[in-house]
Amino acid sequence: MEYALRAAAHLAERPGEAQSVKQIAEATQVPADYLAKVMRDLTRAGIVASKPGRTGGYALNPAALDRSLWEIASAVETIRMTEGCPLGNPCHRVKLCPMHRALRDAEQAFRSCMTSATLRSLKANHARDARLAAKGVVR
């Protein structure tokens, strides 16, 4: 999941520019062999386009800027949430145990963040933070 997000974010900073697996791997510090598999999954999901040939590589599909981070991560692996009580307690129809409740709340917060953030929103936040940093404002 993380490698897919790194690759997509890297390509989002280079609109329309095809990058080889090697270039993306070096820029994102992801092993190239593994990244090649991730890029195939991202291509199948329509997040990136592949261009064959010597001058080819991968480029982010422009529409992918508006895909959620959840969608991008889900393109390469199934994101599993906790099923049942982690302590093995019987069904919690009335009240969850404290650990189950904490995990459920954390998973819901994670999913909410991942579904509401897009590559476009991350780019905008990054640009805003860079402008603030240039003015000496630290966030």
C-alpha positions in Angstrom: 0.0 0.0 0.0 2.7 2.5 1.0 4.7 1.8 -2.2 1.7 2.5 -4.4 1.1 5.7 -2.6 4.7 6.8 -2.9 4.8 6.0 -6.6 1.5 7.8 -7.3 2.5 10.8 -5.3 5.8 11.0 -7.2 4.1 10.8 -10.6 1.6 13.4 -9.5 4.4 15.9 -9.1 5.4 15.2 -12.8 2.2 15.5 -14.8 2.4 13.9 -18.2 6.1 12.9 -17.7 6.8 9.2 -18.3 9.2 7.7 -15.7 10.9 4.3 -15.8 10.5 1.9 -12.9 14.1 2.6 -12.1 13.6 6.4 -11.9 10.5 6.0 -9.7 12.2 3.4 -7.5 15.2 5.7 -6.9 13.0 8.7 -6.2 10.7 6.9 -3.8 13.3 4.5 -2.3 11.3 1.4 -3.2 12.9 -1.8 -4.5 12.6 -1.8 -8.3 11.7 -5.4 -8.5 8.8 -5.0 -6.2 7.8 -1.6 -7.6 7.4 -3.2 -11.1 4.6 -5.4 -9.7 3.0 -2.4 -8.0 3.1 -0.4 -11.2 1.4 -3.3 -13.1 -1.4 -3.2 -10.5 -1.7 0.6 -10.7 -1.9 0.3 -14.5 -4.7 -2.3 -14.3 -6.6 0.0 -12.0 -6.3 2.9 -14.4 -4.3 5.0 -12.0 -1.2 5.1 -14.2 -0.7 4.6 -17.9 2.3 2.7 -19.2 4.1 3.7 -22.4 6.2 0.9 -23.9 9.6 1.5 -25.5 12.9 3.0 -24.8 11.5 6.4 -24.0 8.5 4.9 -22.2 7.6 4.4 -18.6 4.7 5.2 -16.4 2.7 8.4 -16.1 -0.2 9.3 -13.8 -3.5 9.3 -15.5 -4.8 12.9 -15.0 -8.1 11.6 -13.6 -6.2 9.8 -10.9 -5.5 13.1 -9.2 -9.1 12.9 -7.9 -9.0 9.3 -6.8 -8.8 8.8 -3.1 -5.8 7.4 -1.4 -8.0 4.5 -0.4 -8.7 3.7 -4.0 -5.0 3.9 -4.9 -3.9 1.7 -2.0 -6.8 -0.8 -2.7 -5.5 -1.2 -6.3 -2.5 -3.1 -5.0 -3.8 -4.9 -1.9 -7.0 -5.6 -0.1 -7.2 -3.4 3.0 -8.5 -5.6 5.8 -10.2 -4.4 8.8 -10.5 -6.3 12.1 -13.1 -9.1 11.9 -14.5 -10.2 15.2 -13.0 -9.5 18.6 -9.2 -9.5 18.7 -9.4 -11.1 22.1 -11.7 -13.9 20.9 -14.6 -12.7 23.0 -18.0 -13.9 21.8 -20.2 -11.7 19.7 -20.5 -8.1 20.9 -24.0 -7.4 19.9 -24.7 -5.1 22.8 -21.3 -3.7 23.7 -17.8 -4.0 22.3 -14.9 -4.8 24.6 -12.5 -1.8 25.1 -9.9 -3.2 22.7 -12.4 -4.0 20.0 -13.9 -0.6 20.3 -10.5 1.1 20.1 -9.5 -0.9 17.0 -12.9 -0.2 15.4 -12.5 3.6 16.1 -8.9 3.6 14.7 -9.9 1.7 11.6 -12.8 4.0 10.9 -10.6 7.1 11.3 -8.0 5.6 9.0 -10.6 4.8 6.4 -12.1 8.2 6.7 -8.8 9.9 6.2 -7.8 7.7 3.3 -11.2 8.1 1.5 -11.3 11.9 1.9 -7.7 12.6 0.8 -6.8 12.7 -2.9 -3.5 13.2 -4.8 -4.9 16.6 -5.8 -5.6 17.6 -2.2 -2.1 16.4 -1.1 -0.5 18.4 -3.9 -2.4 21.5 -2.8 -1.5 21.0 0.9 2.2 20.5 -0.1 2.2 23.7 -2.2 0.6 25.6 0.6 3.1 24.3 3.2 6.0 25.2 0.9 4.7 28.7 0.6 4.4 29.0 4.3 7.8 27.6 4.9 9.3 30.1 2.5 7.8 32.8 4.7 9.3 31.2 7.8 6.0 29.8 9.1 6.3 26.2 10.4 3.2 24.0 10.5 
